[in-house]
């Protein structure tokens, strides 16, 4: 009797390494990539400033990695803050490389790693800034150059600033609706209305939870897209006011849709037509026209109908609205950076950066090893491998090793046939254009970056270094794997626990506001946004940790049940808020439901050995 075939299911750490991001190609980012590093390098070669051109091209490459879809205003912070951090790292690294001995340099790199690692726990932009600070420090200390540190830092700023300028000034291909400078904001706000419609269609089905998560992601993205600096001098820009109003009008719609999904009952198909028409109006920059009204049979449907009427009015008037987000103070940011998660993050990054610098310096001065020209490659590579927010450790190591080997072999073939420097500059231009596509997978990104960096090295006058690049990367992989699994002081899984604690505190504030039966909707929407954003960040951190090797993944066991319970509590709180608006008070059933969810959350927290903040009682 034959046995049924069992499908092979790879372990989480391997499955993550095989998974790639999906989505349409951003051709505008491809265009910016082609116009960044290569042209900068060509101008520098023509002006006989090749060394500074190489640094500017490196800065443009790093900015290109951060050049993700979104609004132009958001790109100012997303690209500008890391560039300034990189320039500071280039300045410090250059002077340290000249004046510090190997021991002092290792101590300095360890300290910078501790600082950059802790700061990276604050958020994505801070993490990118920490990465560029460390990479630029290593490059500044190890790359030989006759220019002073301030000139090299200025070249770094120019390289990143050039790409940022392209991001702000170049129109998006195919953008024909309204002011092209706001196409990112327009697409982000339209996606919110589409996500509301998708959630309404999924009400009463198994897809409702996933659609609510997608709605949270769309709201987060739109909030970030609108939260950057004004693109015009005066705040009276009609386009900006209209976009703010359209985003603000989506919040009560999202609240009503979440309440309907929480009820678990399907709604009529025509219910989602209104949000979809609003999405089209945002996307095409037109008036909404007549909107189909849903049946007003239950509080959530009445809230949805009222929200549609409010949205239609807001679209016509175009008055500005609040983004309903609380700005974190410096004290809050420092608490994250030096809290449990930040300390564990910083300690691991500092150890890896310092250890790789020490090994590289030892090899650089070892007579038996020969001249170790590119010793800075080792600590710079370790930076990308050790950053926990870039993906699980095992996945990063596998992808980095495979991408480096493939990229080095490809470059060896190109270097054998391409003329110098013209052919190498053309290769840099091609790689710059490929970076936005390659960022879908860490191995593909590593392949493209390896070819680009090796081309820059040869343009700078150094010999072909494919073999050296492979050796440095494999050594960095070994160092990071060892340090990444070393026992650390305190409780492990600090990053996940810090995110869960933040999500618990945000949910606590949101629940307390609703249970107080306050009619301050603006504050409620602010707290709701903050709660769901914190929950999404916790969910992301848990997913990354769960895909680590078992010795690391086990420290987050049970955390997914806790965040799921917090999400159910937030959804139930949203439904209670809708009922509160409809009747003016919370019913006994609402409070009993909240009390049951609090009891469930307490049990999940005990199983995960997680101390949650004291949540308010429902009675």
N, C-alpha and C positions, 0 to 999 in steps of 0.2 A: 504494500500500500504506500503510495507516494505521499510525502509530507507537503503541505502547502508552502509555497515559497514565502519567505519573510522578507519584506522590503527593508533595505538597509537605511537606517536613520543615523546620520552622522551626529557625534556629540555636539553640544551647543557651541563649543569653542571652534570646532571645525566648520560647522554650518555657517557661523558668522563670517569666517574667512572666505567662504564660497559665495556669499551673498553680495549683490551689488545694488546700488540705488537705482531707481527707475524714474522716468519723467522725461519731458521734452528737452531737447538740446537748446541751450541759450545761445543763439547765434550772435547776439549782441556781445556776450561775454567772450565768445570766440574771436570776434573782430577786435575787441579791446586787447585780448591776449596777443594777437598778431601784431598790434601796433605798439606794444609796450617794450618788452625786453630787447627784442631784435633791433628796432630802430634806435633805441637809446645806446646800444652797444656800437652800432654803426657810426653814429655821430661822435661818440667818444674816440673811436679808432681814427676817424678823419681828423679830429682835433688833437691827435697824439696824446690822449688822456685815457689810454686803454684800461689801466688799473681802476680808475674811478668809474669807468663805464661798466666794468665787470661788477662792481659793488652796486651800482644803480640797477643793473639787470637782475641781480639777486634780489634786491628789494622789490622790483616789479614782479618777479616770479612769486615771492611770498605774498604780495598783495593780490596777485591773481588767484592764489589758492583760497584767499578769503573773499574773492569777488563772487558772492553767491546771489541767487535771485532775491529781489526785494526792491525797495524804493531807493531813489537817489539820496534822499535825506538820511536814511539809515546807513548808507554806505560811507557817509562822512565819518561816523564813529567806528563802523566795522572795519574800515581800511585805515583811517587816520590814526586812531589810538595805537594799534599795533605798530604802525610805522614809526611813530614817535618813540615807542619803547625800543624798537629795533635800533633807531639812531642812537639812543642812550647806551644801548649795549655795545654798539660799534665804537662809540667814544671811549667807554670804560675798557673794553677789550683791547683796543689799539694801544692805549697807554700802559695797560697792565702787561701786554706782551713785550713791550720795550723795557719796562723797568722792574718787573717782578721775576723772581727766580721760580723754578718749577714748583717748589713747595708752596710759596706764597700764592702762586697762580692757582694751584689746586684748592687751597683754602678759600680764595676769593670766589672761584667757580662754585664751590659747595655752598657758600653763603648766598650767592646770587640765585642758585637753584632752590634753596630753601624759600627765599622771598618770592621768586617767580612761581613756584609750585603752590604756595599758599594763596597768592593773588589769583591764580588760575581757577580756584574753586569758586570764585565770585560769579562767573558766568562765561558765556562763549567769547565775548569781546575781550574780557580780561585774560582768558585762556590763550587767545591768539596773541595778545600783548606779551604774556609770559613766554610763549614759544619764540617769538621774534627777539625778545630781549636775550634769551639764552643762545639762540643760534647766532645772532649778530655778535655777541660777546666772544664766542668761540672763533668765528671767522675773523673778527678784528684782531684777536690775539695771535692767531696762527697764520693768516694769509700775509705773506711779505709784501710790503708796499713802502714807497718813499714818502707818500703824502702824510701830513699830520693827521691826528685823530679827528679834529674838527672838520677837515675837508672830507674825510671818509664818511663821517656822520652826515654831512650835508649831501653828499652823493646818494646816500641811502634814502634820505628824505625826498630828494629829487626823483629818484626811481619810483618810489611808492606814490609820490604826489602826482607824477605823470599819469599813472593808471587811474588814480582817483579823479584827476581832471577829465580824462576820457570818459569815466563813468558818469560824471555830472553833465558833460557837454554834448556827447554824441547821442543822437536820437536812436531809439530802438527801431530796428528794421520792421516795417509794417505798421508802425504806430501812426495812425492817421486821425485819431479821435482826440480833440481837445489839445491841451498843452502837453507835448510829449514828455516834459520833465516830470509829470505826475503819473506816468503810465504804471509805475510800480505800485503806487498808492491805490490807484484806481483798480488794478487787478486784485490787490489784496482785499479791498473792501467788497468787491463783487464776489470774491470767493467766500466771504462770510455769509452772504445771503444764499449762495448756492449750498453751503454747508447746512444752513437752517432748513432749506427745502429738503435736503437729503435726510436729515434727522426726522422731519415730519413724515416722509415716505416710509422710513424704517420703524416708526412707532408701532409697538405691539409685535415686533419680530426680533429674532436673535441678533440682527444687525444693529439694533438701536444703540448698544453700548459703544461699538466701534464708531458709529456715526457721531455720537456725542463727543468722543475723543477727537474725531476729525474737526468738529465744530470748535472745540477748545484750541486746537492747533491753528485753525484759521483766524480766530480772534486774537491769539497771541501774535501771529504774523502781521495782521493788520495793525494792531496796537504798536508794534515795533516800527512798522513802515511809516506811521504817522507821527511818531514821537521824536523824530530827529529835528535838526535845526530848520528854520524856515528857509525856503529857497528864494524867497523874495524879501526885500528889505522891510516891507510893510506887511503887517498881519492882515490887511484888508483884502488880500488876494481872494477873489471870488472862488477860484478853483479850490484853494486850500480850505476855505470856509465850508464849501459844499461837501468836500470829502470828510471833514470832521463831523458835519451834521449827518451824513449818511452812515458813518461808523457808529455814532451815538444812537441813531435810530435803530441799529441792528441789535443793540443790547437787550431791550425788552422783548424783541422777537426771539432771540436766543433763549431768554429766560422762559418764555411761554412754551417754546418747542421742547426744552429740557423737561419741563413739568409734564407735557403730554407724553413724552417718551417714558418718564418715570411711572406714569399711570399704567403703562403696559397695554393700552387699548389702541387698536388701529384707528386712524382717522381717514376721512374721505379724501380721495385723490385730489380734489380741487383745492384742498387746504394748502398744498405746497405751491400752487400756481402763483400766489401773491409774492412770496419771497423770490421766486424765479424771475418774475417780471422786474422786481426791484434790482436783482443782480444784472439783468440785461440793461436796465436804465443806467446803472453805475458804469458798466463796461462801455456802453455806447455814448455816455454823457448826454442822455436825453431825458425827457419827462417820463414819469411812470405810466401815465394813462390810467384808465379805470382798473382797479384791483378787485378780484373776486373775493367776496367776504365769506369766511368760514361760518359754520353753524355755531351759535352762541349757547350751546346746551350745557357746557360745563365751565368752571372758572378758567381753566387753561385756554379753552377756545375763545372765551370772551376776552381774555388777556391778549391772545394772538390777534383778534380782530381790532382791538384798541391799538395795539402796536402797529398794525398795518396802516390804520388811519393816521397815526402819529408820523409814521415813516413817509407816507405820501405828502403830508403837510411839510415835513422837514425837507423833503426833496425839492418841493416847490419854492420854499422860502430860502433854503440854502444857508441858514444861520449856523454859525459854528457850534460845536459841542465839545464837552469835556471827554478826554480819553479814559477817564475813570481809572486812573492808576496812581498809586502812592509812590512817590520818589523815595528811594532808600537813602538814608543819611550816611555820612561817612562812618558814623559809629556802627550802623548796621553792616556796612561792607567790611569793616575791620573785624566784626564779630564772625562773619563768614570766613574771612581769610585766615584768622587765627583760632577758629573754633576747631572742633574735633575733626571734621572733614578736611579743613585747610591744613591742619598740622600733619595729618597722615599723608596728604597729597604732597605738601612741601618737603617732608622728610624723605619720601621716596624719590622725588625729582632731584633734590639736593644730593642724595647719596649717589644716584646714577650719574649725574652731571659731574660731580667731583671725582668719582671713581674712574669714569671714562677719561677725564682730563689727566688724572694721575698715570693711568696706563699709557695714554698717548704720549705724555711727556717722557715716561721711562723708555718707551720704544724710540722716541725721537733722539734721545741722548745715548742710546745703547750702541756701542761700536759694532757688536756682532750682528745687529739688525740692519745696518746700513742707514743711509739718509732717509729719514721718515718725513718727507716734505710736507705732506698734507695731514699732519697730526690732528688738526682741528676738525677733520671729518668725523673722527670718532666721537667726541662729545656732541657735535651738532647732530649726528645721526641718533645718538642716545636720547636726545630731547624729543624727537618725534616718536620714538618707541615707548618712552616712559609715561607720556601724558595720558592719564586714564580716560579723559573725556574724548580721546580720539578713537576709542574702541577697545575691546578686550585685549589683554596683553598678548596672549597666544596668537590671536588673529593678526595683530599688528606685526609681530615678529615674523610669522609665516609670510605675510604679504610683503613686508619690507625686504626679506631675504630673496623671495622670488622676483620681485620687481627690480631689485638692484642687479641681480645676475642677468636678467633679460635686458635691462637698460644698458649695462656695461658691454654685453655682447653686441647689441645693436650699434652702440657708438663705435666700437672697435671696427665694425664693418664700414660705417660712415666715414670714420677718420682715415681709412685706407684709400678712399676714392675722392673725397671732397677737397677742393682747393682751399688754401688758407690765405687770409681769414674769411674770404667771401662766402665760401661754402659753409663754414662753421657758423657765421652770422645768420645765414639763411636757415640753418638747422635750429638755432636758438629761436628764430621767429616762428618756425613751424611748431616747436615745442610750446612756446607761449600760447599759441592758438589752441593747442590740444589740452592744456591744463584744465579749462572749464569742463571738458568732456571727461577727462581722466579722474576728476575728483569723485566720480561715482563709486570708485573702488580704490582702496589704499594701495593695492599692488599696481594698478594701472597708473595711479598718480606717481608712485615711486619710480616706475619705469620712465615716464616722461621727464620727471625732475632729474633723474640720474643722467639721461642723455643731455639735458640742458646744462647741468652743472659741469659735466666733463667737457662739453663744448666751450663753456666759459673759461675753464682752466687752460685749454689749449690756445684760445684767443689771447689769454693773458701771457702767453709765451712759455708755458710749461709743457713737458712732454705728455704723451698719451698715458692715461692713468686708470684704465679700466680694471686691471688686476688689483691695483692698490685699493680702488673703490670697493670691490667685492670683499677683500680681506677686512677692511675697516668696518663694513656693515655687518659681516658675520661676527666679528669680535664684539661690536656694540650689541648685537642680538644676545650674545651669551651673557654679557654684563647685565643687561636689563632683565633677562630671565632670572638670573641669580638674585639680584637686588629686589626684583618684583615679588619674589616669594620668601624673602627674609621675614622673620617675625618682627613686628614693630611694637613699641611700647603702647600700652592702652588697649582698648577694645578694637578688634579689626572690623572692617566694613564701616569705618567712620564716615566716608562720603555718603553712603546710602543712608545711614542713620541720621546724618545731619539734614539731608534732603527730606526724609520722612518727618523729622521733628519740625522742620519749617512748614511742611504741608499740614501737619497737625495744628500748629499755631494759627496758620491762615484760615483753616477750616473752623477752628474755635472762634476766631473773631467774626467770621461770617455767620455762624450759627447763633452766636450771642446777639448779633444785631437783629436777626430775624425773630428770635425768641423774645426780644424786648418789645416787639410789635411796634417798632418805630415806623413812621411814614416817610423817613428820609431815604428816598429811592437812590439818590446820587451816591450816598455813602454805601448803601447796600450793593449797588452795582460795582463800586470800587472794590469792596471786600470780596464780592463774588469772583471778579476777574483775578484778584490776587490768589484766592484759594485754588481756583482751577489751574492757574499757571504753575503754582507750587506743586500741585498734584501731578501735572504733566512732567515737570522736572524730576520729581521723585520717580515716576514711572520710567523715564529714560535712564536714570542712574541705576535702577534695579535691573533693567534689561541688559545693560552693559556688564554689570557685575555677574549676572546669571550666566553669561556666555564666557566667563573666565574658566581657567582650569579648575578642577574640583577643590584643590586646597584654598583657592580664593573665593570660588563661588559659594562655598558652604557658609561663609560669614554673612550672606544676605538671605539665608533660608527663612521663609515666612514673611519676608518684607512685602512680597507681591500681594499676599492676602490682606496685609494691613492697608496698603494703598488702595486696594479694591474696596475695602470697607469704608475708608475715608471718602472715596468717590461716591459710593452709594449714599453716604451721609450728606455729602454736598448736593447730590441730586435731590434727595428728600427735602433738604433745606430750601432748595430752589422751588420745589412744588409747594412747600408751606408758604413761601414768600408770595407766590401767585395767589394762593387762597387768602392770604392776609389782605392783599390789595382788593380782592373781590368782596370779602365780607367784613373787613375791618378788624378781625381778630382771628386767632388760631383756635381751631377746634380741639376737643379732647382727643379725637382720633389722630390729629397731626402730632400732638405732643406724645402720645403713646407710641406712635411710629418712630419718632426721634429717639425716645427712650430705649426702644428695642434695638435700634441700630447702634446706639452708644454701648449697650451691653455686648453686642456682637463685636464691636471694635475693641473693647477691653479684652475680650478673650483672645482675639487675634494678636493683640499687642503682647499679651503674656506668652503666647506660644512663640512669638518671634523674639522674646526677651528684649522688648523695646519699651522704654518708658515714654509714654505719650503725655502731652500737656493735659492739664485738667480741663476737660470739656464741660460746658455748662449743662446742668441738669434740665430735663424737659418739663419738669413739674412746677 
